């Protein structure tokens, strides 16, 4: 059974810092990995999708890497802003399925 | 291109009642899946529909049931509501399965409170 763990559970940083969110998964037979953002009480916004054959994806100030063999992904946020405050969720899609297994998320607070 | 829309956004029920949640998938998507997100937790997979057939189910009891319609919209029904059913219910659509799983796009969710 796939299990996804995210560290840290919560993170508070001053504006402008570069930061790294970590995600690990137990079964390396994944099809892809997605990072999502969730604002309080809202739905999920897809940030980055990394296929199993890829090593990283970039979008603006966000960069996500994937090391499938070690079961790890990181989300790097450059020059953080207060608007980045949200919960960030990592989810993996196992090969042979089209459903996602999620971690519990990292709650990020960026203070001005 | 319209996104995934869910209704209602919020609702309150009492224990033992039944509820129906609705989801309109993104244009061109033929696969719909439902997730339950309890407070402080990651979403948990409930079930998935592809071309009106259920083709995957998570660890949820039979009182959680669903439908997918010819236009690929979907319903989630929960009977005999329990307090622990209080959660955010998320619908996701994708264009997957025939050509392999695709990226999932989520709606804003339906917040269910059971008293």
Interface residues (C-beta under 8 A of the other chain):
Chain A: X4 X31 X32 X34 X36 X41 X42 X43 X44 X45 X46 X49 X89 X91 X93 X97 X98 X99 X100 X101 X102 X103 X104 X105
Chain B: X6 X31 X33 X35 X40 X41 X42 X43 X44 X45 X48 X56 X58 X88 X90 X92 X94 X96 X97 X100 X101 X102 X103 X104 X105 X106 X107 X108 X109 X111
